[in-house]
């Protein structure tokens, strides 16, 4: 491709006000889940950008019956946007981003510098706002990249599908799952989540919550021998789960690299995570509690079998139950997103490595491949050739206070999208 420098110059000369106008269009609409009730407003705001570029658009709503039992308290229609343009090519590509964001509380010790739902750029080029990194900022980059492709009369090597989806941040039936079932996902899947740094995710953990309840008998604390303390009788179960945690977290994937051990630099492959995250019991100190509820969060790696994951937890609970005087123990398994494994030597992976090497001037062998400990709705798309690459950075603090991206990273990402779509590599 002879006109790379022209593309880079076009991107570098993008007007910052134009970028921020589009950032405000997407960031300033509060699509926090729960309840995720502003999807129709969001779709209405972004759809014209695709229409102006000649994309056919369709609003696809997840049927109400599929989300009616969602425990998060969702509100409003789950409207997804699909935008498609046929460039008369043999291959297809589906760009994916989710419209929802996590809450942006401002009542903790650390405060937001700016209103999280008003995109703000400071002199250094940092852009603040909830969703800048995860993952509305990537939508902005994609739209700007498609506009430059049109302006420069470049020809993509793929027919392009864009899927802007609902309920990734905790929904029981995310929009991409429904779109895939209905046949809207085609070809390579380009998930626009992650960092622009030279890192390629090769997998993501699956998600499981286990809710364990011990039942006792309440009585006056001054006569505790008349009751059964549900909190105290949870302890034998806690002990067994902590023993299991040690076993689980020693495991490693056979072939997916993981994060080095903090403080040691020791290299490890991707490992499962086992967390005792929430425990609730008791109403008042002079009442022996008759109920204790524990929530365990288990992140399992693609190498693990979900039946085995459930079985070993049940067995640990049963061992604890045998030592406990609880009157009853009830366990509920809530499965979230499946584990994901991405081929590191697939056509899409090799292409994005070449693109990153070219645009960022980094040797391919220096591009880091790693498994993510988080979970993603991309776990429903394991049959596709997939890449995960976004416009955040390791300091973006996605899900945290003062979520941010850098203007220079936005422009780098725009270049990468254009080169990925149009260059002869």
C-alpha positions as CSV (number, residue, x, y, z in Angstrom):
1,X,0.0,0.0,0.0
2,X,1.8,3.1,-1.2
3,X,-0.3,5.7,0.5
4,X,0.3,4.8,4.2
5,X,1.9,8.2,4.9
6,X,-1.1,9.9,3.4
7,X,-3.4,7.9,5.7
8,X,-1.2,8.7,8.7
9,X,-1.2,12.4,7.8
10,X,-5.0,12.4,7.4
11,X,-5.4,10.9,10.8
12,X,-2.8,13.1,12.5
13,X,-4.6,16.2,11.1
14,X,-8.0,15.2,12.5
15,X,-9.6,18.1,14.2
16,X,-9.6,17.6,17.9
17,X,-13.0,19.3,18.2
18,X,-14.4,16.8,15.7
19,X,-13.0,14.0,17.8
20,X,-14.4,15.4,21.0
21,X,-17.8,16.2,19.5
22,X,-18.2,12.5,18.7
23,X,-16.8,11.5,22.1
24,X,-19.4,13.7,23.8
25,X,-22.1,12.1,21.6
26,X,-21.4,8.7,23.0
27,X,-20.0,9.4,26.5
28,X,-22.7,11.9,27.5
29,X,-25.5,9.3,27.1
30,X,-25.7,7.4,30.3
31,X,-26.0,3.7,29.4
32,X,-25.0,2.4,32.9
33,X,-26.1,-1.1,33.6
34,X,-28.1,-1.6,35.7
35,X,-30.6,-0.5,34.4
36,X,-29.3,0.1,30.9
37,X,-32.4,2.1,29.9
38,X,-30.9,4.5,27.4
39,X,-30.0,2.2,24.5
40,X,-32.7,3.6,22.1
41,X,-31.3,7.1,22.7
42,X,-27.7,5.9,22.1
43,X,-28.7,4.1,18.9
44,X,-30.5,7.1,17.6
45,X,-27.4,9.3,18.2
46,X,-24.9,7.1,16.4
47,X,-27.0,5.6,13.6
48,X,-26.8,8.8,11.4
49,X,-23.0,8.5,11.2
50,X,-23.3,5.1,9.5
51,X,-26.2,6.1,7.3
52,X,-24.2,9.1,6.0
53,X,-21.4,6.6,5.0
54,X,-23.8,4.5,3.0
55,X,-24.3,1.7,5.6
56,X,-27.6,0.0,5.8
57,X,-28.7,-0.1,9.5
58,X,-31.0,-2.2,11.5
59,X,-32.2,-2.0,15.1
60,X,-32.4,-5.5,16.6
61,X,-34.1,-5.8,20.0
62,X,-33.4,-8.7,22.3
63,X,-36.9,-10.2,23.0
64,X,-38.2,-9.3,26.4
65,X,-38.7,-12.9,27.5
66,X,-35.0,-13.5,27.3
67,X,-34.1,-10.9,29.9
68,X,-37.3,-10.8,32.1
69,X,-35.6,-12.9,34.9
70,X,-32.4,-10.9,34.9
71,X,-31.5,-10.2,38.6
72,X,-29.9,-6.8,37.9
73,X,-33.2,-4.9,37.5
74,X,-32.9,-4.0,33.8
75,X,-35.2,-1.3,32.3
76,X,-36.2,-0.5,28.8
77,X,-35.8,-2.2,25.4
78,X,-32.4,-3.9,24.7
79,X,-31.9,-2.3,21.3
80,X,-28.7,-3.3,19.3
81,X,-27.5,-1.5,16.2
82,X,-26.3,-3.5,13.2
83,X,-24.7,-1.4,10.3
84,X,-23.6,-3.2,7.1
85,X,-21.9,-2.2,3.9
86,X,-21.1,-4.5,1.0
87,X,-17.8,-3.8,-0.7
88,X,-18.2,-6.7,-3.1
89,X,-15.5,-8.7,-1.3
90,X,-15.3,-12.4,-0.5
91,X,-14.4,-12.0,3.1
92,X,-16.5,-10.5,5.9
93,X,-15.5,-8.7,9.1
94,X,-17.7,-7.9,12.1
95,X,-16.6,-5.0,14.4
96,X,-18.0,-5.4,17.9
97,X,-18.5,-2.9,20.8
98,X,-20.9,-2.8,23.7
99,X,-22.9,0.3,24.4
100,X,-23.3,-0.2,28.2
101,X,-20.9,1.0,30.9
102,X,-20.5,0.2,34.5
103,X,-21.7,2.7,37.2
104,X,-19.5,5.7,37.9
105,X,-19.9,6.4,41.7
106,X,-18.4,9.6,43.0
107,X,-18.9,9.0,46.8
108,X,-15.7,7.0,47.5
109,X,-12.3,8.3,48.8
110,X,-11.1,9.1,45.2
111,X,-13.3,11.4,43.3
112,X,-13.9,11.9,39.5
113,X,-12.0,14.9,38.2
114,X,-14.9,15.7,35.9
115,X,-18.4,14.6,35.4
116,X,-18.0,11.0,34.2
117,X,-20.9,11.5,31.7
118,X,-19.4,14.6,30.1
119,X,-16.4,13.7,27.9
120,X,-13.6,16.0,28.8
121,X,-10.1,16.4,27.3
122,X,-7.3,18.2,29.2
123,X,-4.2,19.9,27.7
124,X,-2.1,16.8,27.9
125,X,-4.5,15.0,25.5
126,X,-6.1,12.8,28.2
127,X,-9.8,12.2,27.6
128,X,-11.9,11.5,30.7
129,X,-15.3,9.8,30.9
130,X,-17.1,6.6,31.7
131,X,-16.7,4.3,28.7
132,X,-13.8,6.1,27.1
133,X,-11.7,2.9,27.4
134,X,-14.5,0.4,27.8
135,X,-15.5,0.8,25.2
136,X,-17.3,3.8,23.6
137,X,-14.0,5.4,22.7
138,X,-13.3,2.5,20.3
139,X,-16.7,3.2,18.6
140,X,-15.5,6.8,18.0
141,X,-12.3,5.6,16.5
142,X,-14.1,3.2,14.2
143,X,-16.5,5.8,12.9
144,X,-13.7,8.2,12.3
145,X,-11.7,5.5,10.5
146,X,-14.7,4.6,8.3
147,X,-15.1,8.3,7.4
148,X,-11.4,8.6,6.4
149,X,-11.7,5.5,4.3
150,X,-14.7,7.1,2.5
151,X,-13.0,10.5,2.2
152,X,-9.8,8.9,0.7
153,X,-11.8,6.6,-1.5
154,X,-10.0,3.5,-0.1
155,X,-11.4,0.1,-0.7
156,X,-11.7,-2.2,2.3
157,X,-10.7,-5.9,1.7
158,X,-13.8,-7.0,3.6
159,X,-17.5,-6.5,3.6
160,X,-18.1,-4.6,6.9
161,X,-20.6,-5.4,9.6
162,X,-20.7,-3.3,12.8
163,X,-22.5,-4.7,15.9
164,X,-23.1,-2.2,18.7
165,X,-24.5,-4.3,21.5
166,X,-26.3,-4.2,24.8
167,X,-25.7,-5.7,28.3
168,X,-22.1,-6.9,28.2
169,X,-21.4,-5.4,31.7
170,X,-23.5,-8.0,33.6
171,X,-26.5,-8.8,31.6
172,X,-27.7,-12.5,31.5
173,X,-28.4,-12.3,27.8
174,X,-26.0,-9.9,26.1
175,X,-27.0,-8.4,22.7
176,X,-24.1,-10.1,20.9
177,X,-25.3,-13.5,21.9
178,X,-28.7,-12.8,20.4
179,X,-27.2,-11.2,17.2
180,X,-25.0,-14.3,16.7
181,X,-28.0,-16.6,17.1
182,X,-29.9,-14.5,14.6
183,X,-27.1,-14.6,12.0
184,X,-25.8,-11.0,12.1
185,X,-22.2,-11.9,13.1
186,X,-20.1,-12.8,10.0
187,X,-16.5,-13.5,9.2
188,X,-13.6,-12.2,11.3
189,X,-14.7,-10.8,14.7
190,X,-12.8,-7.6,15.6
191,X,-13.7,-7.0,19.2
192,X,-12.7,-3.4,19.9
193,X,-12.0,-3.9,23.6
194,X,-8.6,-3.8,25.2
195,X,-5.5,-1.7,24.9
196,X,-3.7,-0.1,21.9
197,X,-0.4,-1.2,23.4
198,X,1.3,-4.1,21.5
199,X,-0.6,-6.8,23.4
200,X,-2.7,-9.6,21.9
201,X,-5.2,-11.4,24.2
202,X,-5.3,-15.1,23.5
203,X,-8.1,-16.0,25.9
204,X,-10.4,-14.8,28.6
205,X,-11.6,-16.5,31.8
206,X,-15.1,-17.9,32.2
207,X,-17.3,-16.6,35.0
208,X,-19.1,-18.5,37.7
209,X,-20.8,-17.2,40.9
210,X,-21.6,-19.7,43.6
211,X,-24.1,-18.6,46.3
212,X,-23.9,-20.7,49.5
213,X,-26.4,-20.3,52.4
214,X,-26.1,-21.9,55.8
215,X,-29.4,-22.0,57.8
216,X,-29.5,-22.0,61.6
217,X,-31.9,-21.0,64.3
218,X,-32.1,-17.6,65.8
219,X,-32.3,-16.9,69.5
220,X,-31.1,-14.4,72.2
221,X,-27.3,-13.9,72.2
222,X,-27.4,-14.3,75.9
223,X,-28.8,-17.8,75.5
224,X,-27.0,-18.9,72.4
225,X,-27.2,-22.6,73.3
226,X,-30.9,-22.4,72.3
227,X,-30.0,-21.6,68.7
228,X,-27.7,-22.5,65.8
229,X,-25.4,-19.7,64.6
230,X,-25.5,-19.8,60.8
231,X,-22.4,-17.5,60.6
232,X,-20.3,-19.7,62.8
233,X,-21.5,-22.8,61.0
234,X,-20.4,-21.4,57.7
235,X,-16.7,-21.5,59.0
236,X,-16.1,-25.2,58.2
237,X,-17.3,-24.6,54.7
238,X,-15.1,-21.5,54.4
239,X,-12.1,-23.6,55.5
240,X,-12.7,-26.2,52.8
241,X,-13.2,-23.5,50.2
242,X,-9.9,-21.8,51.1
243,X,-8.1,-25.2,50.8
244,X,-9.7,-25.6,47.3
245,X,-8.7,-22.0,46.4
246,X,-5.0,-22.9,46.9
247,X,-5.3,-26.0,44.7
248,X,-7.2,-24.1,42.0
249,X,-4.9,-21.2,41.7
250,X,-1.8,-23.4,41.3
251,X,-3.2,-24.6,37.9
252,X,-2.0,-23.1,34.7
253,X,-3.1,-23.2,31.1
254,X,-1.1,-25.5,28.9
255,X,-0.5,-22.9,26.2
256,X,-2.0,-19.5,27.1
257,X,0.5,-17.1,28.6
258,X,-0.6,-15.3,31.8
259,X,0.5,-12.3,33.8
260,X,3.8,-12.6,35.7
261,X,3.6,-13.0,39.5
262,X,3.5,-9.5,41.0
263,X,6.8,-8.5,42.6
264,X,8.7,-11.6,41.4
265,X,8.6,-11.3,37.6
266,X,8.0,-15.1,37.5
267,X,6.4,-16.1,34.2
268,X,3.3,-18.1,34.4
269,X,0.6,-19.3,32.0
270,X,-3.0,-18.2,32.5
271,X,-4.3,-19.3,35.9
272,X,-7.9,-19.6,37.3
273,X,-9.0,-17.4,40.1
274,X,-11.0,-18.3,43.2
275,X,-12.4,-15.5,45.4
276,X,-14.6,-15.5,48.5
277,X,-16.1,-12.1,47.7
278,X,-19.3,-11.4,49.7
279,X,-20.5,-12.7,53.1
280,X,-23.6,-11.4,54.8
281,X,-25.2,-12.5,58.1
282,X,-26.9,-11.1,61.1
283,X,-29.2,-8.2,61.9
284,X,-28.2,-7.2,65.5
285,X,-25.5,-8.2,68.0
286,X,-28.0,-9.6,70.5
287,X,-29.5,-12.0,68.0
288,X,-27.9,-15.2,66.9
289,X,-28.1,-15.1,63.1
290,X,-30.2,-17.8,61.5
291,X,-28.9,-17.2,57.9
292,X,-25.4,-16.7,56.4
293,X,-24.9,-16.1,52.7
294,X,-21.5,-16.4,51.0
295,X,-20.8,-15.5,47.4
296,X,-17.8,-17.2,45.7
297,X,-16.5,-15.9,42.3
298,X,-14.7,-18.5,40.2
299,X,-12.8,-17.5,37.1
300,X,-12.0,-20.6,35.1
301,X,-9.6,-21.0,32.2
302,X,-10.3,-22.5,28.8
303,X,-8.4,-25.6,29.7
304,X,-10.9,-26.4,32.5
305,X,-14.1,-28.5,32.2
306,X,-17.1,-26.7,33.6
307,X,-18.5,-30.0,35.0
308,X,-15.3,-30.5,36.9
309,X,-15.3,-26.9,38.1
310,X,-18.8,-27.4,39.6
311,X,-18.1,-30.8,41.0
312,X,-15.0,-29.8,43.0
313,X,-16.9,-26.9,44.5
314,X,-19.8,-29.1,45.5
315,X,-17.4,-31.6,47.1
316,X,-15.7,-28.9,49.1
317,X,-19.0,-27.6,50.4
318,X,-20.1,-31.1,51.3
319,X,-16.8,-31.7,53.2
320,X,-17.5,-28.5,55.2
321,X,-21.1,-29.4,55.7
322,X,-20.1,-32.7,57.4
323,X,-18.1,-30.6,60.0
324,X,-20.8,-28.0,60.3
325,X,-23.9,-28.0,62.6
326,X,-25.9,-25.9,60.2
327,X,-29.5,-27.1,59.9
328,X,-29.4,-26.8,56.1
329,X,-27.0,-25.7,53.4
330,X,-28.2,-24.5,50.1
331,X,-26.0,-23.9,47.0
332,X,-26.8,-22.0,43.8
333,X,-24.6,-21.9,40.7
334,X,-24.9,-18.9,38.4
335,X,-22.9,-19.3,35.2
336,X,-21.8,-16.1,33.5
337,X,-19.8,-15.8,30.3
338,X,-18.0,-18.9,29.0
339,X,-14.2,-19.1,28.8
340,X,-12.7,-18.0,25.6
341,X,-9.6,-19.2,23.6
342,X,-8.3,-17.2,20.7
343,X,-6.0,-18.7,18.0
344,X,-2.7,-16.9,18.2
345,X,-1.7,-18.0,14.8
346,X,-4.9,-17.4,12.9
347,X,-5.2,-15.2,9.8
348,X,-6.8,-12.4,11.8
349,X,-4.2,-12.6,14.6
350,X,-1.3,-12.6,12.2
351,X,-2.8,-9.6,10.3
352,X,-3.4,-7.5,13.4
353,X,0.2,-8.3,14.5
354,X,1.5,-7.0,11.2
355,X,-0.7,-3.9,11.5
356,X,0.5,-3.1,15.0
357,X,4.1,-3.7,13.9
358,X,3.7,-1.3,11.0
359,X,1.8,1.5,12.6
360,X,3.5,1.4,16.0
361,X,7.0,0.6,14.6
362,X,7.4,-2.4,16.9
363,X,9.0,-5.8,16.0
364,X,6.4,-8.5,15.7
365,X,8.3,-10.7,18.2
366,X,8.0,-7.9,20.8
367,X,4.2,-8.0,20.7
368,X,3.0,-9.6,23.9
369,X,0.4,-12.4,23.9
370,X,-1.5,-13.1,27.1
371,X,-4.7,-14.5,28.6
372,X,-7.1,-12.1,30.3
373,X,-8.3,-12.9,33.8
374,X,-11.6,-11.0,33.1
375,X,-14.6,-12.4,31.4
376,X,-16.3,-11.3,28.2
377,X,-19.4,-12.0,26.1
378,X,-16.9,-12.9,23.3
379,X,-17.1,-16.3,25.0
380,X,-20.2,-16.9,22.9
381,X,-18.3,-16.5,19.7
382,X,-15.6,-19.2,20.0
383,X,-16.3,-20.5,16.5
384,X,-15.0,-17.3,14.9
385,X,-11.5,-16.1,13.9
386,X,-11.2,-13.3,16.5
387,X,-9.0,-10.5,17.6
388,X,-9.4,-8.3,20.7
389,X,-7.8,-4.9,20.4
390,X,-9.0,-1.5,21.7
391,X,-7.9,2.1,22.2
392,X,-7.3,2.0,25.9
393,X,-3.9,1.8,27.7
394,X,-2.7,0.0,30.8
395,X,-3.4,3.2,32.8
396,X,-6.9,3.8,31.5
397,X,-8.5,2.5,34.8
398,X,-11.5,0.9,33.0
399,X,-14.3,0.3,35.6
400,X,-12.5,2.7,38.0
401,X,-12.6,6.3,38.9
402,X,-11.3,8.7,36.3
403,X,-11.4,6.3,33.4
404,X,-9.4,7.8,30.6
405,X,-7.8,7.3,27.2
406,X,-5.1,9.3,25.3
407,X,-5.7,11.4,22.2
408,X,-2.6,10.0,20.6
409,X,-3.8,6.4,21.2
410,X,-7.1,7.2,19.6
411,X,-5.3,8.4,16.5
412,X,-3.0,5.3,16.5
413,X,-6.0,3.1,16.8
414,X,-7.7,4.8,13.9
415,X,-4.6,4.2,11.7
416,X,-4.6,0.6,12.7
417,X,-8.3,0.1,11.7
418,X,-7.7,1.7,8.3
419,X,-4.5,-0.3,7.7
420,X,-6.2,-3.5,8.8
421,X,-9.1,-3.0,6.5
422,X,-7.4,-1.7,3.4
423,X,-3.6,-2.5,3.3
424,X,-1.8,-5.2,1.3
425,X,0.1,-7.0,4.0
